[in-house]
Amino acid sequence: MKRTLQTACLAFAPVLARGCKVIALPELQNLDKGPSGRGLDPAKLVASPEFKDKVRLEYVSDDWDLKEQGRWSPDNLEWRIDHMRGFLRGLGAHTWNMRAEVVVVSHGSFLREFVKDGKSL
């Protein structure tokens, strides 16, 4: 998640300078179970000066990087895809009468699966 957060902060620096925040969502995390696919402890991420006042981590639980089995395992990907589709649809419905822009920055492994069937939203 650190690399993805760095990408979002760099790419959207002008937007963050206006007070917007990057919201970290563990559902968008990498599907890799190996060391490079595991993230840092949320406390370490939030303590990082590069993310201070830029990133919100309240949705990231302490178990978000436990991928061998359980809800964050790549084997349980379908609920994450369904959840994100519903979440993004909900944002669209909630903001129908105002201008809102949502950008998803994630890992290629997740995004390939998210758009695989052509019905992401």
Backbone as JSON Lines, residues from 0, in Angstrom:
{"i":0,"aa":"M","n":[0.82,-1.19,0.0],"ca":[0.0,0.0,0.0],"c":[0.86,1.26,0.0]}
{"i":1,"aa":"K","n":[2.06,1.17,0.52],"ca":[2.9,2.37,0.59],"c":[3.18,2.93,-0.8]}
{"i":2,"aa":"R","n":[3.55,2.07,-1.76],"ca":[3.85,2.56,-3.11],"c":[2.6,3.18,-3.75]}
{"i":3,"aa":"T","n":[1.46,2.58,-3.52],"ca":[0.22,3.11,-4.1],"c":[-0.11,4.47,-3.48]}
{"i":4,"aa":"L","n":[0.07,4.59,-2.18],"ca":[-0.18,5.88,-1.53],"c":[0.81,6.94,-2.02]}
{"i":5,"aa":"Q","n":[2.07,6.55,-2.21],"ca":[3.06,7.48,-2.74],"c":[2.64,7.96,-4.13]}
{"i":6,"aa":"T","n":[2.21,7.02,-4.97],"ca":[1.76,7.37,-6.33],"c":[0.61,8.36,-6.28]}
{"i":7,"aa":"A","n":[-0.38,8.07,-5.44],"ca":[-1.54,8.96,-5.33],"c":[-1.13,10.34,-4.84]}
{"i":8,"aa":"C","n":[-0.27,10.4,-3.84],"ca":[0.16,11.69,-3.29],"c":[0.96,12.5,-4.3]}
{"i":9,"aa":"L","n":[1.81,11.83,-5.07],"ca":[2.59,12.54,-6.08],"c":[1.71,13.0,-7.25]}
{"i":10,"aa":"A","n":[0.87,12.11,-7.72],"ca":[0.04,12.42,-8.89],"c":[-0.98,13.52,-8.6]}
{"i":11,"aa":"F","n":[-1.45,13.57,-7.38],"ca":[-2.51,14.52,-7.05],"c":[-2.06,15.58,-6.05]}
{"i":12,"aa":"A","n":[-0.78,15.89,-6.07],"ca":[-0.23,16.9,-5.15],"c":[-1.0,18.22,-5.2]}
{"i":13,"aa":"P","n":[-1.36,18.74,-6.38],"ca":[-2.1,20.01,-6.39],"c":[-3.48,19.9,-5.71]}
{"i":14,"aa":"V","n":[-4.11,18.77,-5.84],"ca":[-5.41,18.56,-5.21],"c":[-5.25,18.44,-3.7]}
{"i":15,"aa":"L","n":[-4.22,17.73,-3.27],"ca":[-3.96,17.59,-1.84],"c":[-3.59,18.94,-1.22]}
{"i":16,"aa":"A","n":[-2.93,19.77,-1.97],"ca":[-2.57,21.11,-1.48],"c":[-3.8,21.96,-1.2]}
{"i":17,"aa":"R","n":[-4.91,21.63,-1.86],"ca":[-6.17,22.35,-1.62],"c":[-6.94,21.78,-0.44]}
{"i":18,"aa":"G","n":[-6.4,20.73,0.2],"ca":[-7.03,20.18,1.39],"c":[-7.74,18.85,1.21]}
{"i":19,"aa":"C","n":[-7.81,18.35,-0.02],"ca":[-8.39,17.03,-0.23],"c":[-7.47,15.97,0.35]}
{"i":20,"aa":"K","n":[-8.01,14.8,0.62],"ca":[-7.23,13.71,1.2],"c":[-7.31,12.46,0.34]}
{"i":21,"aa":"V","n":[-6.27,11.66,0.4],"ca":[-6.27,10.32,-0.17],"c":[-6.88,9.41,0.89]}
{"i":22,"aa":"I","n":[-7.85,8.6,0.52],"ca":[-8.47,7.67,1.45],"c":[-8.0,6.27,1.1]}
{"i":23,"aa":"A","n":[-7.26,5.66,2.01],"ca":[-6.74,4.32,1.78],"c":[-7.84,3.29,2.07]}
{"i":24,"aa":"L","n":[-8.08,2.44,1.1],"ca":[-9.08,1.38,1.23],"c":[-8.4,0.04,1.04]}
{"i":25,"aa":"P","n":[-8.39,-0.82,2.05],"ca":[-7.69,-2.09,1.93],"c":[-8.28,-3.01,0.87]}
{"i":26,"aa":"E","n":[-9.52,-2.81,0.49],"ca":[-10.14,-3.64,-0.55],"c":[-9.41,-3.5,-1.89]}
{"i":27,"aa":"L","n":[-8.69,-2.41,-2.08],"ca":[-7.99,-2.17,-3.34],"c":[-6.55,-2.68,-3.36]}
{"i":28,"aa":"Q","n":[-6.16,-3.39,-2.32],"ca":[-4.77,-3.8,-2.2],"c":[-4.36,-4.88,-3.21]}
{"i":29,"aa":"N","n":[-3.06,-5.01,-3.35],"ca":[-2.4,-5.98,-4.21],"c":[-2.88,-7.4,-3.91]}
{"i":30,"aa":"L","n":[-2.88,-8.26,-4.91],"ca":[-3.28,-9.65,-4.71],"c":[-2.11,-10.56,-4.37]}
{"i":31,"aa":"D","n":[-0.9,-10.05,-4.46],"ca":[0.28,-10.85,-4.2],"c":[0.39,-11.21,-2.71]}
{"i":32,"aa":"K","n":[0.64,-12.5,-2.43],"ca":[0.81,-12.95,-1.05],"c":[2.25,-12.83,-0.55]}
{"i":33,"aa":"G","n":[3.18,-12.6,-1.46],"ca":[4.6,-12.54,-1.1],"c":[4.96,-11.26,-0.35]}
{"i":34,"aa":"P","n":[6.23,-11.15,0.05],"ca":[6.68,-9.99,0.83],"c":[6.41,-8.66,0.14]}
{"i":35,"aa":"S","n":[6.55,-8.59,-1.18],"ca":[6.32,-7.32,-1.86],"c":[4.84,-6.99,-1.99]}
{"i":36,"aa":"G","n":[3.98,-7.94,-1.72],"ca":[2.55,-7.71,-1.8],"c":[1.91,-7.41,-0.46]}
{"i":37,"aa":"R","n":[2.7,-7.42,0.57],"ca":[2.18,-7.14,1.91],"c":[2.48,-5.69,2.28]}
{"i":38,"aa":"G","n":[1.6,-5.12,3.0],"ca":[1.75,-3.72,3.37],"c":[2.32,-3.53,4.75]}
{"i":39,"aa":"L","n":[2.53,-2.28,5.07],"ca":[3.03,-1.9,6.39],"c":[1.89,-1.83,7.39]}
{"i":40,"aa":"D","n":[2.25,-1.91,8.63],"ca":[1.31,-1.7,9.71],"c":[0.71,-0.3,9.56]}
{"i":41,"aa":"P","n":[-0.61,-0.16,9.72],"ca":[-1.24,1.16,9.56],"c":[-0.61,2.25,10.44]}
{"i":42,"aa":"A","n":[-0.17,1.88,11.64],"ca":[0.46,2.87,12.53],"c":[1.75,3.4,11.92]}
{"i":43,"aa":"K","n":[2.5,2.54,11.24],"ca":[3.74,2.98,10.58],"c":[3.42,3.85,9.37]}
{"i":44,"aa":"L","n":[2.38,3.5,8.64],"ca":[2.0,4.31,7.49],"c":[1.58,5.7,7.91]}
{"i":45,"aa":"V","n":[0.73,5.78,8.92],"ca":[0.21,7.09,9.35],"c":[1.31,7.94,9.98]}
{"i":46,"aa":"A","n":[2.34,7.3,10.54],"ca":[3.43,8.04,11.16],"c":[4.43,8.58,10.13]}
{"i":47,"aa":"S","n":[4.34,8.1,8.92],"ca":[5.28,8.51,7.88],"c":[5.06,9.98,7.52]}
{"i":48,"aa":"P","n":[6.12,10.8,7.55],"ca":[5.97,12.23,7.24],"c":[5.43,12.48,5.82]}
{"i":49,"aa":"E","n":[5.72,11.57,4.88],"ca":[5.25,11.8,3.51],"c":[3.73,11.7,3.38]}
{"i":50,"aa":"F","n":[3.08,11.07,4.36],"ca":[1.63,10.93,4.3],"c":[0.89,11.83,5.29]}
{"i":51,"aa":"K","n":[1.62,12.5,6.16],"ca":[1.0,13.34,7.19],"c":[0.11,14.4,6.54]}
{"i":52,"aa":"D","n":[-1.1,14.49,7.0],"ca":[-2.1,15.46,6.53],"c":[-2.5,15.25,5.07]}
{"i":53,"aa":"K","n":[-2.16,14.11,4.49],"ca":[-2.53,13.83,3.1],"c":[-3.38,12.57,2.97]}
{"i":54,"aa":"V","n":[-3.16,11.61,3.86],"ca":[-3.79,10.29,3.73],"c":[-4.62,9.96,4.96]}
{"i":55,"aa":"R","n":[-5.81,9.45,4.68],"ca":[-6.7,8.96,5.75],"c":[-6.62,7.44,5.76]}
{"i":56,"aa":"L","n":[-6.33,6.87,6.93],"ca":[-6.16,5.43,7.06],"c":[-7.18,4.78,7.99]}
{"i":57,"aa":"E","n":[-8.24,5.46,8.31],"ca":[-9.17,4.9,9.3],"c":[-9.9,3.64,8.83]}
{"i":58,"aa":"Y","n":[-9.89,3.36,7.55],"ca":[-10.55,2.15,7.04],"c":[-9.6,0.96,6.97]}
{"i":59,"aa":"V","n":[-8.33,1.18,7.27],"ca":[-7.33,0.11,7.2],"c":[-7.18,-0.52,8.57]}
{"i":60,"aa":"S","n":[-7.57,-1.79,8.68],"ca":[-7.48,-2.5,9.95],"c":[-6.09,-3.11,10.12]}
{"i":61,"aa":"D","n":[-5.78,-3.48,11.34],"ca":[-4.46,-4.05,11.63],"c":[-4.22,-5.37,10.89]}
{"i":62,"aa":"D","n":[-5.27,-6.06,10.49],"ca":[-5.12,-7.37,9.83],"c":[-5.14,-7.28,8.31]}
{"i":63,"aa":"W","n":[-5.09,-6.09,7.75],"ca":[-5.29,-5.91,6.31],"c":[-4.23,-6.59,5.46]}
{"i":64,"aa":"D","n":[-3.07,-6.88,6.04],"ca":[-2.0,-7.5,5.24],"c":[-1.83,-9.0,5.51]}
{"i":65,"aa":"L","n":[-2.78,-9.61,6.21],"ca":[-2.75,-11.05,6.44],"c":[-3.45,-11.73,5.27]}
{"i":66,"aa":"K","n":[-2.66,-12.31,4.38],"ca":[-3.21,-12.77,3.1],"c":[-3.18,-14.28,2.89]}
{"i":67,"aa":"E","n":[-2.67,-15.02,3.81],"ca":[-2.59,-16.47,3.61],"c":[-3.98,-17.1,3.56]}
{"i":68,"aa":"Q","n":[-4.86,-16.63,4.38],"ca":[-6.24,-17.09,4.4],"c":[-7.1,-16.0,5.01]}
{"i":69,"aa":"G","n":[-8.39,-16.16,4.96],"ca":[-9.27,-15.15,5.52],"c":[-9.72,-14.13,4.5]}
{"i":70,"aa":"R","n":[-10.28,-13.04,4.98],"ca":[-10.94,-12.09,4.08],"c":[-9.99,-11.37,3.13]}
{"i":71,"aa":"W","n":[-8.73,-11.21,3.48],"ca":[-7.8,-10.5,2.6],"c":[-7.01,-11.41,1.67]}
{"i":72,"aa":"S","n":[-7.27,-12.69,1.74],"ca":[-6.6,-13.64,0.85],"c":[-7.06,-13.4,-0.59]}
{"i":73,"aa":"P","n":[-6.15,-13.51,-1.55],"ca":[-6.54,-13.37,-2.96],"c":[-7.63,-14.37,-3.36]}
{"i":74,"aa":"D","n":[-7.74,-15.46,-2.63],"ca":[-8.79,-16.44,-2.91],"c":[-10.18,-15.89,-2.62]}
{"i":75,"aa":"N","n":[-10.26,-14.84,-1.83],"ca":[-11.54,-14.21,-1.46],"c":[-11.72,-12.88,-2.17]}
{"i":76,"aa":"L","n":[-11.31,-12.82,-3.4],"ca":[-11.31,-11.57,-4.16],"c":[-12.71,-11.08,-4.53]}
{"i":77,"aa":"E","n":[-13.63,-11.98,-4.8],"ca":[-14.94,-11.58,-5.32],"c":[-15.67,-10.6,-4.41]}
{"i":78,"aa":"W","n":[-15.63,-10.8,-3.1],"ca":[-16.34,-9.87,-2.21],"c":[-15.72,-8.48,-2.29]}
{"i":79,"aa":"R","n":[-14.39,-8.41,-2.47],"ca":[-13.74,-7.11,-2.57],"c":[-14.17,-6.38,-3.84]}
{"i":80,"aa":"I","n":[-14.26,-7.11,-4.94],"ca":[-14.72,-6.5,-6.19],"c":[-16.16,-6.03,-6.05]}
{"i":81,"aa":"D","n":[-17.02,-6.87,-5.51],"ca":[-18.43,-6.48,-5.3],"c":[-18.53,-5.28,-4.37]}
{"i":82,"aa":"H","n":[-17.74,-5.29,-3.31],"ca":[-17.77,-4.19,-2.34],"c":[-17.36,-2.87,-3.01]}
{"i":83,"aa":"M","n":[-16.28,-2.9,-3.78],"ca":[-15.81,-1.67,-4.43],"c":[-16.79,-1.18,-5.48]}
{"i":84,"aa":"R","n":[-17.4,-2.08,-6.21],"ca":[-18.41,-1.65,-7.18],"c":[-19.57,-0.96,-6.47]}
{"i":85,"aa":"G","n":[-20.03,-1.54,-5.39],"ca":[-21.11,-0.93,-4.63],"c":[-20.7,0.39,-4.01]}
{"i":86,"aa":"F","n":[-19.5,0.44,-3.48],"ca":[-18.98,1.66,-2.86],"c":[-18.91,2.8,-3.88]}
{"i":87,"aa":"L","n":[-18.36,2.51,-5.06],"ca":[-18.24,3.54,-6.09],"c":[-19.59,3.96,-6.65]}
{"i":88,"aa":"R","n":[-20.5,3.01,-6.8],"ca":[-21.87,3.37,-7.23],"c":[-22.53,4.27,-6.18]}
{"i":89,"aa":"G","n":[-22.32,3.94,-4.92],"ca":[-22.88,4.74,-3.83],"c":[-22.34,6.15,-3.83]}
{"i":90,"aa":"L","n":[-21.07,6.31,-4.11],"ca":[-20.5,7.66,-4.21],"c":[-21.17,8.44,-5.32]}
{"i":91,"aa":"G","n":[-21.38,7.78,-6.46],"ca":[-22.04,8.44,-7.58],"c":[-23.46,8.84,-7.24]}
{"i":92,"aa":"A","n":[-24.19,7.97,-6.56],"ca":[-25.57,8.27,-6.19],"c":[-25.63,9.39,-5.15]}
{"i":93,"aa":"H","n":[-24.7,9.38,-4.24],"ca":[-24.67,10.39,-3.18],"c":[-24.33,11.78,-3.71]}
{"i":94,"aa":"T","n":[-23.56,11.84,-4.77],"ca":[-23.08,13.12,-5.27],"c":[-23.76,13.52,-6.57]}
{"i":95,"aa":"W","n":[-24.94,12.98,-6.85],"ca":[-25.6,13.22,-8.14],"c":[-25.88,14.69,-8.4]}
{"i":96,"aa":"N","n":[-26.08,15.48,-7.37],"ca":[-26.42,16.89,-7.59],"c":[-25.23,17.84,-7.39]}
{"i":97,"aa":"M","n":[-24.03,17.28,-7.3],"ca":[-22.85,18.13,-7.18],"c":[-21.72,17.51,-7.99]}
{"i":98,"aa":"R","n":[-20.75,18.29,-8.25],"ca":[-19.61,17.78,-9.01],"c":[-18.68,17.02,-8.08]}
{"i":99,"aa":"A","n":[-18.41,15.79,-8.42],"ca":[-17.49,14.98,-7.63],"c":[-16.61,14.18,-8.57]}
{"i":100,"aa":"E","n":[-15.36,14.1,-8.23],"ca":[-14.43,13.3,-9.02],"c":[-13.77,12.3,-8.09]}
{"i":101,"aa":"V","n":[-13.77,11.06,-8.51],"ca":[-13.18,9.99,-7.72],"c":[-12.13,9.32,-8.59]}
{"i":102,"aa":"V","n":[-10.95,9.16,-8.06],"ca":[-9.87,8.49,-8.76],"c":[-9.46,7.28,-7.94]}
{"i":103,"aa":"V","n":[-9.38,6.14,-8.57],"ca":[-8.94,4.92,-7.89],"c":[-7.5,4.66,-8.31]}
{"i":104,"aa":"V","n":[-6.62,4.61,-7.32],"ca":[-5.22,4.24,-7.55],"c":[-5.04,2.91,-6.83]}
{"i":105,"aa":"S","n":[-4.68,1.9,-7.56],"ca":[-4.54,0.57,-6.97],"c":[-3.39,-0.15,-7.65]}
{"i":106,"aa":"H","n":[-3.33,-1.43,-7.44],"ca":[-2.31,-2.28,-8.03],"c":[-2.87,-2.96,-9.28]}
{"i":107,"aa":"G","n":[-2.0,-3.2,-10.24],"ca":[-2.42,-3.85,-11.47],"c":[-3.1,-5.18,-11.25]}
{"i":108,"aa":"S","n":[-2.62,-5.95,-10.26],"ca":[-3.22,-7.26,-10.01],"c":[-4.7,-7.13,-9.64]}
{"i":109,"aa":"F","n":[-5.03,-6.15,-8.82],"ca":[-6.44,-5.95,-8.45],"c":[-7.22,-5.33,-9.6]}
{"i":110,"aa":"L","n":[-6.67,-4.31,-10.24],"ca":[-7.4,-3.61,-11.3],"c":[-7.72,-4.52,-12.48]}
{"i":111,"aa":"R","n":[-6.8,-5.43,-12.83],"ca":[-7.09,-6.38,-13.92],"c":[-8.32,-7.21,-13.6]}
{"i":112,"aa":"E","n":[-8.44,-7.65,-12.37],"ca":[-9.61,-8.45,-11.97],"c":[-10.86,-7.59,-11.88]}
{"i":113,"aa":"F","n":[-10.7,-6.36,-11.42],"ca":[-11.83,-5.45,-11.24],"c":[-12.52,-5.11,-12.56]}
{"i":114,"aa":"V","n":[-11.73,-4.97,-13.63],"ca":[-12.3,-4.61,-14.93],"c":[-12.42,-5.8,-15.89]}
{"i":115,"aa":"K","n":[-12.07,-6.97,-15.45],"ca":[-12.0,-8.16,-16.29],"c":[-13.28,-8.44,-17.07]}
{"i":116,"aa":"D","n":[-14.41,-8.35,-16.42],"ca":[-15.67,-8.71,-17.09],"c":[-16.34,-7.54,-17.8]}
{"i":117,"aa":"G","n":[-15.72,-6.36,-17.75],"ca":[-16.26,-5.21,-18.46],"c":[-17.42,-4.53,-17.78]}
{"i":118,"aa":"K","n":[-17.76,-4.92,-16.56],"ca":[-18.9,-4.31,-15.88],"c":[-18.51,-3.71,-14.54]}
{"i":119,"aa":"S","n":[-17.37,-3.06,-14.48],"ca":[-16.87,-2.54,-13.22],"c":[-17.86,-1.66,-12.49]}
{"i":120,"aa":"L","n":[-18.53,-0.79,-13.2],"ca":[-19.53,0.04,-12.55],"c":[-20.8,-0.1,-13.35]}
